[in-house]
């Protein structure tokens, strides 16, 4: 897979977005979050999304100009209406505000509604963890239904990702999971290729477990919550939590009668300052111990390597991307190249990867 200098890739992505009509400040942040997604190995939520964002700017479903509306602000908690502005910009701006205030309050929470796509949640974590802060982010899309409640057959929920970042004295612990077994993107990709899930991760329209993603994309089936046919009540509960934190606290969600935009996400974020509690040193003493106890745990026979802590792979890939260039798949670059030609944006040159 070809690799590209991070700075050159950021300039390329930012220029594509500004030429397509996004304001410079929003384009810069969106480019940074997309490239970060590729750097940490979340390729499905990195620059692969660029062609879709450009199409959304063209059809008006993504608003590239203006600012958010402040719905409520109580200092330690605030609510914004995102007006379908770029989710990366809204999330980053809200996170910045929460980080700025958390020293005074200890915990700061925010609910955002009507955000466009928010990219990979892990891509935001280091903004907080590098400052010795804990961060939690969750997102749902009230305009879509793809996951049935456990024991049901009709879709009500979306995959509803939930992420948390914790500081340590070394690499942060980064937890980023979907509350469904699989994601919409993976389902669509497998269906397009005519491939199947590795297991029975979906239900047919009649409620039977299946490994065929086309039952979801073509025949009215649903994706199963995390835990599957036997333990799906766990993922179902987590998914309801995500829905209610983002939609309930922002005051806009599935219960509203007016139809939201096709991608009008609701999000909840929370920043916690360990210094406000027992202290950062006390926290990292615990997080360091736990991370070390997990990494040094004897691996199971089926595990081909050492036990990892959530975020280890992302941190390793990020270091590699900074040293050797950011990997971007050929087909993703080819799709961006078509837009680049139309918008008059020069392509970045691939860098040589050390042998």
N, C-alpha and C positions, 0 to 999 in steps of 0.2 A: 504494500500500500504506500503510495507516495506521501512524503512529509513536507511540511511547509513551515517557514519561519513564523513564529507566533505573531510578531509585530506586522509582518507583511500580510498575514491572513486576516488580522484585525482590520487593517486598512482596507483590504479588499471587501470584506463583509460590510463594513461601515459605509463604504462608498456605494455598494450595491443598494443598500437601504435608503441612503439619502437621495440617490438618483431616482429611486422609485417613489419618493415623496415623503419619507420619514424625516422628522426634524433631527438635527445633528446630535443633540444630547441623547435622544432616545435611540438613535441608530448606534451610537458609540456603546451604550450599555447593552443593547440587544446583541451586538456583535461580540462583545466580551463574554456574555453568558453562553451564547451558542458555541463559541470557540472553547470555552471552559468545558462544555459538555463533551466535546471531542477529546480534549486533553485528559479527562478522567475516565474515558472509556464508555461514555453514554452516547454512542454514535447515533442512536435513533432520535436523540434529542439535541443533537449538535447541528452542524451546518447542513445535515440532511434536510432540515426543516426550512432552509433558506428559500428554496423555490416556492414552497407553500406560503411563506410570509410575503414574498413579493407578489404572488397571485392575490393574496388577501388585501394587500395595499391597493392593488389595481381594482378589485371589485368593491372596495369600501368596507369589507367586514373587519378589517384591521385599521384603526384610526391612528395615523402617524403624526398628528399635530394636536396642540393644545395641552391642557392639564386635567388632572383629576378633580373631582368634587369632594370636598370635605363634608361628610355626612354628620360626623360627631367627633369630638376630641375632648377627652377628659384627662389628658396628660399621660397617665399610665395605660390608657387604652384609646384607640382611635379607629374610625371607620371611614373608608374612602369608596367612592364610586369611580371605577376606572374608566368609564366611558369608552370601552373597547380599545384603549390605548395598549401599547406593547406590554405584555405581562412581565417581561424581563425588566423593563424600566420601572414599572409600578412596584414590583416586588423588591427590587434593589433600593428604590427610593424609600419605601416603607421600612425596609430593614435598616437603612441608614438612620432614619428618624428614631426607630426603636432603640438602636445602639446608642444614639446621642442622649436619649432620655433615661436609659436603664441605670446609670450610676445614681440618679436621684430617686428612683422608684424600686429598684431591685428586680422587678418583673415588669415588662411592657408587652402588651398584646395589641394586635391589629387585625381587623377583618376587612377584606377587600372584596368588592363585588364588581361584576361587569369588566373583568380583566380579559384581555386576549391571552393566548397560550403562554404559559409560564415557564416553559423549557424544563430542563432537568433540575429537580429540587436540590440535588447534591451540589450543583454549581454555585449555590449561594452560601453554603455552609461556612467556608473559610473566612468570609467577610466577618463573621462573628467569632469563630473558634480561634482565629489568629489573634484576637483581642482578649482571649481568655474568657469568652462568653459562651453560654449554651444557647442553641437556637432550635426552634421547632417550626416546621412549615407543613401545612397540608392543603390540598387543593381538590375541588370537585367541579364538575361541569353540569349545572342544573338543566342545561338545554339538551343533554344527551342521556340515554338510558341503554346500558349494555350489560349490566349485571343484575340477575334476579336475586331477591332476598332468599336466604337459606331456607330450603323447603318449598320455594315457589317456582314458577315457570315463566313469569313475565318480568322483563327488565324494568328496574326502578332506578338503579344506581349506576355510577361509572366506576372505573378502577380505583379512584380516590387515593392517590399516593400520599404517603405520610413519611416525613423525613425529620431526623434530629441530628444535630452535630454537638459533640462534647470535646472540650479541650483536654489535652494531656501535655506532658512536657515534651512530647515528640509529635508524631503524626496524630491528627485528630481522629476520634471515632466518628464515623459518618454512616448513619443508618438511613437508607432510602428504599422503601418497599411500597409495592402496590398492595392494596387490600383485596385485590382479586388475584387469582393464580397467575394470570397472564395479563398482558396489556392489549389495548386496542391496536397499537402499531404492530406488535408481533402477530396478532390475529390476522390483520390485513395483509401483512407480508407473506405469511405462510399460505393464506388462501390464494393470493396472487400467484405463488409459485406452484400451487397444487400439492403442497406438503401438509403434513399432519403435526399436531402437537406431540410432544414426547409422551404425554399421558392423557388421560381423560380430564381435560381442563375446561370443558364447556358442556352445556346441556342442549339437547335438541329442543325444538319448540314444544314438544310434548313432555319435556322434563327428564329425558334419558341422558346419562353421561355419554360423552362422545369425545374422540380425539380429532374430529374433523372441523377445522376452523370455518369451513364454508357453511356449516350449520348455523354459524353466527352471522356471517357476512351476507349469506344469500337466502337462508331459509327460516329466519325468525328465531333462531336459538339465542342463548345467552352465555356469557362467560361466568364461570363459577367463582364465588368468593374464595379467598385464601383458606386452605384447609380441605377444599374439595367436597366430594359427596359425603364423606364421613365426619369431617371436622370443620365444615364450612361456616358453622355458627360463629367461629372465632373471627374469620375475615369479615363476615357480615356485620358483626358488632363494631369492629374497627371502622368499617366503611360508613356505618351510621354516625359514628363519632365525627368523622371527617366532614360529612354532609352538614351536620348540625353546627359544628364549630364555624365553618366558613359561611354557610347560608343563614343559619339562625342568628349569629352575631352581626352579620352584615345587613340583615333585614331583607335579603333578596334571595330567592331560591325556587325550588320546585313547586312550592305552594302558591306562588304568584300566578295570577290568571293571564297576565300579559305575556306573550311569547318572547323569551329572551333571544338574543342573537345565537346563531349556530355555535359560536364559541364565546361564551360569556362566563368565564370561570369565576368561582368564589374561592377565596383563600383565607386561611388563618395563619398568622405567624406570631411567635412569642420569643422574646429574648430574655434570658435569665442571667443575672450577674452573680457568679459565685462569691465575689468579694462582699456582697450585701448579706451573705449568710455566714458560714463558718470561715470563709476566705478562699481565695483561689488556690493557695498552696495546699490547704486541707482538701480541696476538691481534687486537684491533680494527684495528690497522694493516693486517693482512692481510684481514680481513673487509670493511673499508671499501673497500680497493682493489678487491677482487673484485666487490663489489656495484656500485661505480661503473663498472668496466670492462664489466659486463653491461648496466647501464642505459644507458650511452652507446654501446653497440654499434649500428651502423647497422641499422635494421629491415629484415627481408626484405619483398619486394613484397606477400606475402599478409598481412603483419602490419599491421593498421590503426592501431596506435599504437606507442609506444616499447616497447623491450624492458623487461620487468619482472623483478624478482627475486622468488623465492618469498616470499610474505608481504606484498608491496607492496599488493595489493588488500585483504587483510585489515586492514592498518593504516589504509588510507584509509577503508574502510567503518567501522572502529571510531571514528575521529575524527568522521566524519559522524554516527554514532549518538549519540555523546556530545554533539554540538552540536545536533542536530535531533531526536533521539529514536530509539528502537530500532524498526526495521520488523518488524511481525508480520502475516503474511498473514491475510486476513479469515476463511478457512476454519479456520485454526488457532485464531484467537480464538473463533470460533463453537463449536468443539469444547470449548475450555476453559470457555466460558460455560455450557455444559450442566452441567459438573462444578461450576462456581462456584455455580450456582443450587441444586444439590443439597446443597452443603456450606455454603451461606450466606456466600459470599465476594463482596464487591462488586467489580465490574469496574473496571479502571483506565480513565481517560478518555484518549482520543487527544489528542495535542498538535498544535497548528497548525504546519505546515511552512512556513518562509519561502519566498516566491515566488522 
